[in-house]
Amino acid sequence: MLSNSMAAAALTTSYVIALVVHLNPNLPLHPARLMPIVATVGLFYFVHLTAIFYILLVTRQLVREVFSPAWISVDVLTRLGAVAAAAGAVLMWRNLTAFALVLDDVTASALDRSALVLAASAVLFVLLAMLRAQAPHAPALWAPLFVVVAIGSVAAPLAIRGRGMPPVLEARPIDTVFAAARTEPSPRVTVIAIDAASLDLITRATAEGRLPNFGRILDAGAVRHLATLRPTSAEAVWAAVATGKLPQKNGVRSAGIYEISGGGGDLQLLPDYCFAHGLQRFGFLVERPHSSATYRTRTLWSIVSTNGYSVGVVGWPLTQPAPAVRGYLVSDSYHRVALTASGIDDPSAIYPLELQLDALAAMEAATSDAAPVVTASVVAGGTPDARQEAPARVDRINDRIAQAMAHARPAQVTLTRYQSLDTIGHYFLRYAVPSEFGDVTEEERRRLGAVLERQYAVLDEAIGRAMAGLGPEDLLIVVSGYGMEPLGFGKRLIERVIGDPDINGTHEAAPDGFLLAYGATVARGRQQDRASVVDVTPTILYFLGLPIGRDMDGYARTDLFQRSFTDERPITFIPTYDR
């Protein structure tokens, strides 16, 4: 049975590799480039699938009948081949649906046709099994037919995918010389960006009298759910927010670039629904972070800078090396590199360099602050739980730096990102919403139920400061690019066996984020229609009186504003900001 399990696993692994190369169309179909993938991705899936197929065969033997197949049994392999091809077709279609906003039209079409090929192959395997059952004593006929169908089911998707599309050497947009600063009074825009916040949790807390500043926005501001991207990584989502464009245009498709261990090329996108991130967990792939050079289009801070507005950005991903802006920019990597030798010698995580001392002072003040840690989450020995304290410390650093920068160099447009809710939510969501899990004890709820909301309260204080500083014509936007939801029961079991047993929150299924707008010009109320993460930048440009790029995928959400404001400010357009 082991040899048959290995043969079926090899076939199924071929389908997964075909999916991987489909999702990475720039990867050439050349033996020198494919062999490292086979040796890493292929080995990972081959081992696990062999075990799965072996368990299936043993289960059949225990439940139905005792059978002793040949070393290579056409009867067994046709049945397992049908299962493998059907699973491969479903996997391709599920990835096609999940990554609809990430894949270009050519790749999506090829993936769709390849899924049809695998579905047809599954039917052929079933027919072959039925015909063999009618004439079992003709191995010279059935074995070659099985080999032809199996090879064809692998070769056809690869042929449809093609040899690969080499990356086009595009002219990356370069910021033009800054125009003269605007001298006339103009409204200010403050953006507070939050990773993995839940509008449901916020609404429930405000209804019970907590998170008062969130409550003020819910009562007197505009509220929209935001459709997000999949794969739901902070890097890809905030890149879409900052550019108003989907990944096909902005160049950021996932959390990073996945280097094949030992060399052999890079992957930009991993398949979903098949535990592909285990490849990184077990060391088969190494994630290399994106840099600001990954952007293939201009960002909000670049656009407003060249149109005369001063801008301040703190904690945003993909901002190292820090680009030149009319104002200041502190990368999300600043807290990691500022005190290292490389960070001191090459302070590329901040612009302009003369603000380095102010940022360092703010960072040191934040790290010396007493951490807002729930007492019950302190581990043995009095040490705060690192799962809470480490991300909370990053937010304290970014918050202090944002305050220091705003004092040293006030800007008309400011964007500050807070990332702690993502990491804390992965570990403490179950205690904040125990009814969604069902296995949280009263003692756990009492000790740890306030951990996640304590971090929401820290963000609520930041929102309160922003509201206090608003002028009569200013706009405050609080945006969560994606949400957080309970990890499914099956995946929790898998994490307990081979992963991190404490993880209980996830955003793999792209839960909605939200947008809250507050200001004198904002129309109060909540609408059921969802906006999108790519609508944020066009909406800000509209509010500032700047034209929207026609090549942007998002729309200006004029429904956020009062009729008296929109009547006096028609939407204007420009072909693109990338020239």
Buried (B, 14 or more C-beta within 10 A) or exposed (E): BEBBBBBBBBBBBBBBBBBBBBBBBBBBEEEEBBEBBBBBBBBBBBEBBBEEBBEBBEEBBEEEEEEEBEEEBBBBBBBBBBBBBBBBBBBBBBBBEBBEBBBEEEBBEBBEBBBBBBBBBBEBBBBBBEBBEEEEEEEEEBBEBBEEBBEBBBEBBBBBBBEBBEEEEEEEBEBEEBEEEBEEEBBBBBBBBBBBBBBEBBBBBBEEEBBBBBBBBBEEBBBBBBBBBBBBBBBBBBBBBBBBBBBBBBBBBBBBBBBBBEEBBBBBBBBBBBBBBBBBEEEBBBBEBBBBEBBBBBBBBBBBBBBBBBBBBBBBBBBBBBBBBBBBBBBBBBBEBBEEEEBEEEBBBBBBEEBBEBBBEBBEBBBEEEBBBBEBBBEEEEEBBEBBBBBBBBBBBBBBBBBBBBEBBEBBBBBBBBBBBBBBBBBBBBBBBBEEBEEBEEEBBEBBBBBBBBBBBBBBBBBBBBBEBBEEBBBBBBBBBBBBBBBEEEBBEEBEEEBEEEBBBBBBEBBBBBBBBBBEBBBBEBBEEBBBBBBBBBBBBBBBEBBBBEBBBBBBBBBBBBEEBBEEBEEEEBEEBBE
